[in-house]
Amino acid sequence: MEQKNLKLTKNLRHELHMHPELSNEEVWTKQHLMDFLKTYTQLEIVDRGRWFYAVYRAGKDKKNIAFRADFDALPIEETIDVPHASKFTGVSHKCGHDGHSACLAGFALEIDQKGADKNIFFLFQHAEETGDGAVQCVSFIKENRIEEIFAYHNMSGMALNAVHVIDGTAHCASKGMTIHMEGTPAHASQPEDGVNPAFAMAKIIEAIPKFTSPKKNNGMVLCTVVQVEIGERAFGVAASKGNLLLTIRALYEEELEKLQKNLEDFSLALSTQYGLKTSFSYNDTFPETVNHQESSDKIRKACQNKGLQVVEMKEAFRASEDFGYYLKETRGAICFIGNGKDYPHIHTVQYDFRDEIIKTAVELFKGLAEL
């Protein structure tokens, strides 16, 4: 990577870090990235509202490949003392999406200056943290006849600058599930006159280990209780309605769907037993992210060509990633670049994207573009 481009990329990363924006609110971030590319490249820019992409065109008869970066931040207070600290209270880039987007922009600088023998699309995506960014962007694949797409995520607990690769499932599928139950109120001294959902909700929670048991599933299945909200803070009134918030997660989407159905069926059966009205709602839905082996092999080959260390992952990440939506539409893969085994983990207050991996990410992407 050219030193002038590395310097521009680092400066861009720091500027993005200082101006974090939450999912679906990334107005400044998107515009700043577009302005950067308009200033320093001759690439075609396509504005799609909340997201955009840039294009290097090698010719109509050339392959179309894409690289994706996310750019939303998290609702976490910035507490570390760095010159580029967040300027916004309660919001910061604690997942490193500022670094992902800066790296993709740095890669765009290199391609714009040095050229390529493929049509290369640089996709800058919003709202990865909530899982709905890729849903809104996925039409990009068919519209541009993208034949392959790549991405990376920085990851702590891994050797610094090592590229970690896995075939098949790289990230689990997950979704947020809310079970709403409603009965009828009664005086606290005469609870038999009402219908209290607390007992049904307790039985749902008690049944979770049965539904997630490894003996009944082929892959990992998890159900995490996020919040239990029943009744009001009124000691004279028995609870009559409540919400049970769960995060359900599985290595395979079909087993996530099975877990969801089991929870729904069990809840409805309890509703009949106790005389409750029950409804379900879902949010933060993420697909399974399944790497195509051909694409994972290209990551391995690119690392070999660029002298980058490759580490074979033994299992998928439990955390979800909306990049999986793209991999349902075309070939591709996501990999992980290590921040260091003892470096603060993402989504913690001590974390800041590590600028030392910028060059690794850009060289990896360049290597993929050259294959």
KEVO-525537 format. One record per residue (C-alpha): chain; residue in one letter; x, y, z. Coordinates in pm, 1 decimal, padded with zeros to 6 digits. Layout:
% residues N
MIFI   chain   resn         c1         c2         c3
MIFI       A      A          X          Y          Z
...
END
This chain:
% residues 371
MIFI   chain   resn         c1         c2         c3
MIFI       A      M    00000.0    00000.0    00000.0
MIFI       A      E    00134.4    00340.0   -00095.3
MIFI       A      Q    00236.9    00547.3    00208.8
MIFI       A      K    00035.3    00847.5    00092.2
MIFI       A      N   -00274.9    00629.0    00067.6
MIFI       A      L   -00209.3    00471.6    00406.6
MIFI       A      K   -00186.3    00819.2    00562.8
MIFI       A      L   -00510.6    00931.3    00396.0
MIFI       A      T   -00683.4    00612.6    00510.6
MIFI       A      K   -00572.2    00654.5    00871.7
MIFI       A      N   -00687.1    01015.5    00874.8
MIFI       A      L   -01021.6    00912.5    00728.9
MIFI       A      R   -01061.2    00644.0    00994.8
MIFI       A      H   -01000.7    00897.5    01271.3
MIFI       A      E   -01249.3    01141.6    01117.8
MIFI       A      L   -01514.3    00869.6    01100.6
MIFI       A      H   -01440.1    00770.0    01459.6
MIFI       A      M   -01496.7    01125.6    01580.0
MIFI       A      H   -01839.9    01139.9    01414.6
MIFI       A      P   -02014.2    00808.8    01497.5
MIFI       A      E   -02376.4    00758.9    01399.2
MIFI       A      L   -02618.3    00483.2    01495.5
MIFI       A      S   -02776.7    00239.4    01251.5
MIFI       A      N   -03002.5    00407.9    00993.5
MIFI       A      E   -02883.9    00751.0    01111.5
MIFI       A      E   -02549.6    00760.1    00926.4
MIFI       A      V   -02607.9    01080.1    00727.7
MIFI       A      W   -02273.7    01253.4    00794.0
MIFI       A      T   -02077.1    00928.3    00772.6
MIFI       A      K   -02213.8    00835.8    00432.0
MIFI       A      Q   -02161.1    01184.1    00290.1
MIFI       A      H   -01807.4    01207.7    00427.3
MIFI       A      L   -01711.3    00877.1    00267.0
MIFI       A      M   -01861.1    00985.2   -00064.5
MIFI       A      D   -01680.6    01319.8   -00047.1
MIFI       A      F   -01351.8    01142.2    00026.7
MIFI       A      L   -01384.2    00921.8   -00281.5
MIFI       A      K   -01492.4    01214.7   -00500.2
MIFI       A      T   -01189.6    01414.6   -00382.4
MIFI       A      Y   -00921.7    01148.4   -00418.3
MIFI       A      T   -01048.4    00917.5   -00695.6
MIFI       A      Q   -01213.7    00921.8   -01036.3
MIFI       A      L   -01446.0    00635.7   -00945.7
MIFI       A      E   -01813.2    00636.6   -01037.3
MIFI       A      I   -02026.6    00701.0   -00725.3
MIFI       A      V   -02381.6    00562.7   -00702.0
MIFI       A      D   -02590.1    00713.8   -00418.7
MIFI       A      R   -02867.6    00482.0   -00298.8
MIFI       A      G   -03005.9    00686.9   -00010.5
MIFI       A      R   -02883.9    00537.7    00315.8
MIFI       A      W   -02599.9    00356.8    00140.5
MIFI       A      F   -02384.5    00390.5   -00169.5
MIFI       A      Y   -02125.8    00219.1   -00381.4
MIFI       A      A   -01833.7    00319.7   -00599.2
MIFI       A      V   -01726.5    00144.0   -00919.6
MIFI       A      Y   -01400.7    00090.5   -01103.7
MIFI       A      R   -01485.8   -00024.3   -01457.0
MIFI       A      A   -01236.3   -00236.2   -01648.9
MIFI       A      G   -01474.0   -00323.0   -01933.5
MIFI       A      K   -01809.2   -00479.6   -02018.6
MIFI       A      D   -01654.1   -00820.5   -02079.7
MIFI       A      K   -01477.5   -00827.6   -01741.8
MIFI       A      K   -01588.0   -01000.1   -01420.5
MIFI       A      N   -01790.2   -00807.2   -01163.5
MIFI       A      I   -01665.3   -00852.3   -00805.7
MIFI       A      A   -01759.1   -00657.4   -00494.3
MIFI       A      F   -01612.2   -00571.0   -00156.8
MIFI       A      R   -01833.2   -00457.3    00130.2
MIFI       A      A   -01774.1   -00245.4    00440.7
MIFI       A      D   -02022.4   -00134.1    00708.2
MIFI       A      F   -02022.0    00214.0    00866.2
MIFI       A      D   -02265.5    00232.4    01161.1
MIFI       A      A   -02165.6    00281.4    01526.1
MIFI       A      L   -02294.1    00160.3    01864.9
MIFI       A      P   -02479.1    00320.3    02160.2
MIFI       A      I   -02171.9    00296.8    02384.8
MIFI       A      E   -02009.3    00592.4    02563.2
MIFI       A      E   -01653.1    00677.5    02456.6
MIFI       A      T   -01431.8    00662.5    02765.8
MIFI       A      I   -01082.5    00603.4    02626.3
MIFI       A      D   -00847.3    00900.0    02591.3
MIFI       A      V   -00749.8    00922.3    02223.8
MIFI       A      P   -00708.2    01230.9    02000.9
MIFI       A      H   -00982.0    01106.7    01769.0
MIFI       A      A   -01237.0    01031.7    02043.3
MIFI       A      S   -01608.9    01043.6    01965.9
MIFI       A      K   -01761.6    01389.2    01976.8
MIFI       A      F   -02108.9    01253.6    02045.2
MIFI       A      T   -02234.6    01155.8    02388.6
MIFI       A      G   -02335.6    00793.7    02420.3
MIFI       A      V   -02228.3    00688.9    02068.8
MIFI       A      S   -01896.1    00546.6    01952.1
MIFI       A      H   -01733.2    00313.7    01700.5
MIFI       A      K   -01679.5    00018.0    01932.6
MIFI       A      C   -01708.4   -00246.3    01660.6
MIFI       A      G   -01456.1   -00097.9    01420.2
MIFI       A      H   -01688.3   -00015.1    01134.7
MIFI       A      D   -01499.4    00313.1    01102.0
MIFI       A      G   -01195.1    00102.7    01022.7
MIFI       A      H   -01378.7   -00126.6    00783.2
MIFI       A      S   -01503.7    00166.0    00575.4
MIFI       A      A   -01170.0    00345.2    00585.6
MIFI       A      C   -00995.9    00029.6    00462.3
MIFI       A      L   -01241.5   -00009.7    00175.6
MIFI       A      A   -01182.6    00355.1    00082.8
MIFI       A      G   -00805.9    00297.8    00102.2
MIFI       A      F   -00845.1   -00003.7   -00127.7
MIFI       A      A   -01043.6    00217.4   -00365.8
MIFI       A      L   -00753.1    00464.4   -00374.0
MIFI       A      E   -00512.6    00188.7   -00475.2
MIFI       A      I   -00739.5    00047.2   -00744.8
MIFI       A      D   -00817.0    00390.4   -00886.1
MIFI       A      Q   -00446.4    00470.0   -00913.7
MIFI       A      K   -00311.9    00132.2   -01026.9
MIFI       A      G   -00603.3   -00019.5   -01215.6
MIFI       A      A   -00744.0   -00373.2   -01225.5
MIFI       A      D   -00856.7   -00631.4   -01481.3
MIFI       A      K   -01202.2   -00665.8   -01324.6
MIFI       A      N   -01499.3   -00438.9   -01263.5
MIFI       A      I   -01469.9   -00371.0   -00891.8
MIFI       A      F   -01761.3   -00250.5   -00680.7
MIFI       A      F   -01694.9   -00088.6   -00342.9
MIFI       A      L   -02012.6   -00128.1   -00135.4
MIFI       A      F   -02049.8    00097.9    00170.5
MIFI       A      Q   -02336.3   -00033.2    00383.6
MIFI       A      H   -02533.8    00116.9    00671.0
MIFI       A      A   -02707.0   -00052.0    00967.6
MIFI       A      E   -02514.2   -00374.8    01005.2
MIFI       A      E   -02561.8   -00376.2    01381.7
MIFI       A      T   -02939.4   -00409.2    01353.9
MIFI       A      G   -02931.6   -00660.4    01070.5
MIFI       A      D   -03141.7   -00455.9    00828.6
MIFI       A      G   -02865.5   -00280.6    00632.7
MIFI       A      A   -02784.4   -00571.9    00404.4
MIFI       A      V   -03156.1   -00640.9    00358.5
MIFI       A      Q   -03188.2   -00296.3    00203.0
MIFI       A      C   -02867.4   -00331.6   -00002.3
MIFI       A      V   -02896.9   -00689.1   -00127.0
MIFI       A      S   -03064.1   -00583.7   -00454.5
MIFI       A      F   -02720.0   -00444.2   -00544.2
MIFI       A      I   -02604.2   -00800.9   -00620.7
MIFI       A      K   -02851.4   -00877.8   -00900.8
MIFI       A      E   -02866.3   -00522.7   -01033.5
MIFI       A      N   -02492.5   -00526.5   -01098.3
MIFI       A      R   -02456.5   -00898.7   -01175.3
MIFI       A      I   -02201.9   -00938.6   -00897.5
MIFI       A      E   -02024.9   -01272.1   -00938.1
MIFI       A      E   -01845.3   -01271.3   -00603.9
MIFI       A      I   -01836.4   -01055.0   -00291.5
MIFI       A      F   -01587.8   -01030.5   -00005.1
MIFI       A      A   -01566.5   -00863.0    00334.2
MIFI       A      Y   -01357.3   -00876.5    00648.0
MIFI       A      H   -01415.6   -00801.6    01015.2
MIFI       A      N   -01150.8   -00701.4    01264.1
MIFI       A      M   -01139.3   -00939.5    01560.0
MIFI       A      S   -00967.5   -00932.2    01897.5
MIFI       A      G   -00837.2   -01249.8    02056.2
MIFI       A      M   -00663.9   -01335.5    01729.0
MIFI       A      A   -00297.6   -01290.4    01637.9
MIFI       A      L   -00222.5   -00940.2    01512.5
MIFI       A      N   -00256.6   -00909.5    01133.2
MIFI       A      A   -00330.4   -01280.6    01088.6
MIFI       A      V   -00615.2   -01356.4    00846.1
MIFI       A      H   -00859.1   -01612.6    00985.8
MIFI       A      V   -01062.2   -01818.9    00739.1
MIFI       A      I   -01336.4   -02079.6    00761.4
MIFI       A      D   -01536.6   -02277.6    00505.2
MIFI       A      G   -01912.8   -02299.8    00549.5
MIFI       A      T   -02085.8   -02120.7    00834.7
MIFI       A      A   -01882.8   -01824.7    00963.0
MIFI       A      H   -02157.0   -01655.6    01171.6
MIFI       A      C   -02467.8   -01795.9    01337.2
MIFI       A      A   -02822.9   -01696.1    01246.7
MIFI       A      S   -03014.1   -01504.3    01515.1
MIFI       A      K   -03311.7   -01283.6    01588.3
MIFI       A      G   -03470.0   -01096.9    01873.9
MIFI       A      M   -03800.4   -01254.2    01984.8
MIFI       A      T   -04062.1   -01086.4    02204.8
MIFI       A      I   -04341.2   -01293.3    02357.5
MIFI       A      H   -04626.3   -01068.9    02471.6
MIFI       A      M   -04880.3   -01219.9    02709.5
MIFI       A      E   -05192.1   -01050.9    02844.0
MIFI       A      G   -05449.0   -01165.3    03097.5
MIFI       A      T   -05677.0   -00962.1    03326.3
MIFI       A      P   -05591.5   -00755.4    03635.7
MIFI       A      A   -05708.5   -00823.9    03990.8
MIFI       A      H   -05653.9   -00691.0    04341.0
MIFI       A      A   -05332.7   -00828.4    04487.4
MIFI       A      S   -05535.4   -00972.5    04777.5
MIFI       A      Q   -05753.6   -01170.9    04536.5
MIFI       A      P   -05527.6   -01288.1    04254.4
MIFI       A      E   -05772.2   -01566.3    04168.5
MIFI       A      D   -06003.6   -01303.3    04020.5
MIFI       A      G   -05754.8   -01221.1    03745.0
MIFI       A      V   -05523.8   -01392.1    03499.4
MIFI       A      N   -05153.0   -01341.4    03564.1
MIFI       A      P   -04902.3   -01423.3    03284.1
MIFI       A      A   -04611.8   -01465.2    03527.0
MIFI       A      F   -04663.1   -01838.0    03570.6
MIFI       A      A   -04675.1   -01906.9    03197.6
MIFI       A      M   -04364.6   -01698.5    03137.3
MIFI       A      A   -04182.3   -01882.4    03412.5
MIFI       A      K   -04263.3   -02212.2    03242.5
MIFI       A      I   -04134.7   -02080.9    02909.1
MIFI       A      I   -03804.9   -01985.6    03069.0
MIFI       A      E   -03789.3   -02320.8    03243.4
MIFI       A      A   -03838.6   -02501.6    02910.9
MIFI       A      I   -03550.8   -02327.6    02730.0
MIFI       A      P   -03283.9   -02589.1    02818.8
MIFI       A      K   -03508.3   -02859.4    02671.3
MIFI       A      F   -03546.3   -02677.2    02340.3
MIFI       A      T   -03175.1   -02593.2    02311.0
MIFI       A      S   -03038.7   -02929.4    02424.6
MIFI       A      P   -02752.1   -03059.3    02203.8
MIFI       A      K   -02927.1   -03395.4    02208.8
MIFI       A      K   -03216.3   -03249.2    02009.3
MIFI       A      N   -03018.3   -03034.9    01763.9
MIFI       A      N   -02750.7   -03097.6    01503.1
MIFI       A      G   -02560.4   -02774.9    01568.2
MIFI       A      M   -02530.0   -02514.8    01838.9
MIFI       A      V   -02865.0   -02363.6    01947.3
MIFI       A      L   -02898.5   -02087.3    02206.4
MIFI       A      C   -03186.5   -01899.9    02365.3
MIFI       A      T   -03080.0   -01606.8    02583.7
MIFI       A      V   -03324.3   -01431.7    02816.9
MIFI       A      V   -03273.1   -01061.2    02756.1
MIFI       A      Q   -03554.8   -00910.5    02965.9
MIFI       A      V   -03856.6   -01017.1    03167.0
MIFI       A      E   -04116.1   -00744.0    03212.0
MIFI       A      I   -04433.9   -00839.8    03395.8
MIFI       A      G   -04692.1   -00611.4    03558.3
MIFI       A      E   -04640.5   -00269.1    03710.5
MIFI       A      R   -04474.5   -00138.2    04024.8
MIFI       A      A   -04806.4   -00137.8    04211.2
MIFI       A      F   -04823.0   -00369.9    04511.6
MIFI       A      G   -05201.3   -00359.9    04525.9
MIFI       A      V   -05252.1   -00497.7    04175.1
MIFI       A      A   -05172.0   -00844.6    04044.0
MIFI       A      A   -04981.0   -00848.4    03715.7
MIFI       A      S   -05196.5   -00884.9    03405.5
MIFI       A      K   -04958.4   -00842.7    03111.6
MIFI       A      G   -04594.2   -00879.0    03030.5
MIFI       A      N   -04319.8   -00922.9    02774.3
MIFI       A      L   -04050.5   -01187.2    02759.5
MIFI       A      L   -03757.1   -01080.3    02540.1
MIFI       A      L   -03529.9   -01350.6    02405.1
MIFI       A      T   -03240.9   -01367.5    02162.3
MIFI       A      I   -03257.3   -01694.9    01973.5
MIFI       A      R   -02949.4   -01815.3    01788.6
MIFI       A      A   -02838.8   -02121.2    01592.9
MIFI       A      L   -02555.9   -02243.3    01374.8
MIFI       A      Y   -02809.2   -02341.6    01109.1
MIFI       A      E   -03111.1   -02136.3    01002.9
MIFI       A      E   -03337.8   -02441.5    00990.9
MIFI       A      E   -03267.1   -02506.3    01357.8
MIFI       A      L   -03331.1   -02141.2    01441.7
MIFI       A      E   -03671.9   -02177.9    01274.8
MIFI       A      K   -03736.1   -02497.5    01470.5
MIFI       A      L   -03649.6   -02324.4    01798.9
MIFI       A      Q   -03879.4   -02033.8    01712.4
MIFI       A      K   -04166.9   -02270.4    01632.9
MIFI       A      N   -04112.8   -02467.6    01953.4
MIFI       A      L   -04123.1   -02148.8    02160.3
MIFI       A      E   -04431.6   -02021.4    01978.4
MIFI       A      D   -04620.3   -02351.3    02006.8
MIFI       A      F   -04533.8   -02391.3    02374.1
MIFI       A      S   -04635.5   -02031.8    02450.4
MIFI       A      L   -04969.2   -02072.6    02272.1
MIFI       A      A   -05038.1   -02397.7    02457.0
MIFI       A      L   -04972.2   -02222.3    02787.6
MIFI       A      S   -05196.3   -01935.2    02675.5
MIFI       A      T   -05483.9   -02178.3    02629.8
MIFI       A      Q   -05410.9   -02340.5    02965.3
MIFI       A      Y   -05401.9   -02010.9    03156.4
MIFI       A      G   -05651.4   -01806.7    02950.8
MIFI       A      L   -05402.2   -01556.6    02809.1
MIFI       A      K   -05380.2   -01359.8    02486.0
MIFI       A      T   -05039.0   -01411.3    02328.9
MIFI       A      S   -04858.5   -01248.1    02036.6
MIFI       A      F   -04504.1   -01252.1    01898.4
MIFI       A      S   -04281.1   -00992.4    01738.2
MIFI       A      Y   -03929.1   -01007.4    01594.4
MIFI       A      N   -03643.4   -00769.8    01527.9
MIFI       A      D   -03266.2   -00766.7    01460.9
MIFI       A      T   -03297.1   -01064.1    01227.5
MIFI       A      F   -02969.7   -01203.6    01094.6
MIFI       A      P   -02927.2   -01495.4    00852.8
MIFI       A      E   -02660.0   -01760.6    00882.0
MIFI       A      T   -02346.1   -01637.7    00706.9
MIFI       A      V   -02216.0   -01925.7    00497.0
MIFI       A      N   -01886.1   -01885.7    00312.8
MIFI       A      H   -01849.7   -02047.5   -00028.2
MIFI       A      Q   -01540.7   -02268.5   -00024.4
MIFI       A      E   -01424.1   -02144.9   -00363.4
MIFI       A      S   -01422.0   -01791.1   -00225.0
MIFI       A      S   -01258.6   -01891.0    00103.4
MIFI       A      D   -00987.9   -02059.9   -00101.8
MIFI       A      K   -00932.1   -01735.5   -00288.3
MIFI       A      I   -00873.9   -01561.1    00044.9
MIFI       A      R   -00614.5   -01826.2    00128.2
MIFI       A      K   -00451.1   -01780.6   -00212.7
MIFI       A      A   -00448.5   -01400.6   -00184.6
MIFI       A      C   -00282.1   -01424.8    00156.7
MIFI       A      Q   -00018.9   -01659.2    00015.6
MIFI       A      N    00052.2   -01419.2   -00268.8
MIFI       A      K    00075.1   -01119.3   -00035.3
MIFI       A      G    00274.5   -01291.1    00238.8
MIFI       A      L   -00004.2   -01272.6    00495.1
MIFI       A      Q   -00044.6   -01527.7    00773.4
MIFI       A      V   -00349.9   -01753.6    00741.4
MIFI       A      V   -00516.8   -01924.3    01036.9
MIFI       A      E   -00786.6   -02187.8    00984.6
MIFI       A      M   -01084.4   -02131.7    01214.4
MIFI       A      K   -01226.3   -02440.7    01383.5
MIFI       A      E   -01576.5   -02307.2    01447.3
MIFI       A      A   -01814.1   -02028.4    01352.6
MIFI       A      F   -01870.8   -01714.6    01556.4
MIFI       A      R   -02181.8   -01714.6    01770.5
MIFI       A      A   -02231.1   -01345.6    01696.0
MIFI       A      S   -02431.4   -01272.2    01380.5
MIFI       A      E   -02344.8   -01075.3    01066.4
MIFI       A      D   -02582.9   -00951.1    00797.3
MIFI       A      F   -02324.4   -01020.3    00525.0
MIFI       A      G   -02501.2   -01356.7    00501.5
MIFI       A      Y   -02777.7   -01195.4    00294.7
MIFI       A      Y   -02530.5   -01131.6    00012.0
MIFI       A      L   -02398.0   -01486.7    00026.2
MIFI       A      K   -02747.9   -01617.5   -00041.7
MIFI       A      E   -02742.7   -01429.9   -00374.2
MIFI       A      T   -02389.6   -01491.2   -00501.1
MIFI       A      R   -02056.3   -01651.4   -00420.7
MIFI       A      G   -01834.9   -01491.9   -00159.9
MIFI       A      A   -01678.0   -01510.5    00182.5
MIFI       A      I   -01601.3   -01310.0    00493.3
MIFI       A      C   -01276.8   -01344.2    00686.9
MIFI       A      F   -01130.2   -01194.4    01003.2
MIFI       A      I   -00813.6   -00995.8    01067.5
MIFI       A      G   -00665.0   -01021.7    01415.5
MIFI       A      N   -00623.1   -00722.1    01645.7
MIFI       A      G   -00395.8   -00919.2    01878.8
MIFI       A      K   -00471.5   -01192.7    02127.9
MIFI       A      D   -00474.3   -00956.7    02426.6
MIFI       A      Y   -00633.0   -00654.7    02256.1
MIFI       A      P   -00965.6   -00521.1    02399.6
MIFI       A      H   -01264.8   -00693.6    02245.1
MIFI       A      I   -01517.6   -00527.5    02015.9
MIFI       A      H   -01831.4   -00387.2    02182.1
MIFI       A      T   -01633.6   -00295.3    02497.2
MIFI       A      V   -01549.3    00055.6    02618.7
MIFI       A      Q   -01172.4   -00006.3    02596.9
MIFI       A      Y   -01181.5   -00094.0    02226.6
MIFI       A      D   -01062.3    00122.0    01937.3
MIFI       A      F   -01001.7   -00000.1    01582.0
MIFI       A      R   -00636.1   -00086.8    01540.7
MIFI       A      D   -00477.5    00117.0    01262.5
MIFI       A      E   -00198.9   -00139.3    01226.0
MIFI       A      I   -00434.8   -00372.7    01038.0
MIFI       A      I   -00531.2   -00119.6    00768.5
MIFI       A      K   -00244.4   -00220.1    00541.7
MIFI       A      T   -00323.7   -00590.1    00590.7
MIFI       A      A   -00689.1   -00541.4    00494.1
MIFI       A      V   -00605.7   -00333.9    00186.1
MIFI       A      E   -00337.7   -00577.6    00067.8
MIFI       A      L   -00577.0   -00869.5    00118.3
MIFI       A      F   -00841.9   -00698.7   -00092.6
MIFI       A      K   -00583.7   -00614.2   -00359.0
MIFI       A      G   -00474.8   -00976.9   -00363.2
MIFI       A      L   -00834.3   -01089.5   -00417.7
MIFI       A      A   -00878.4   -00838.6   -00699.0
MIFI       A      E   -00569.0   -00976.9   -00869.7
MIFI       A      L   -00684.5   -01341.6   -00875.0
END
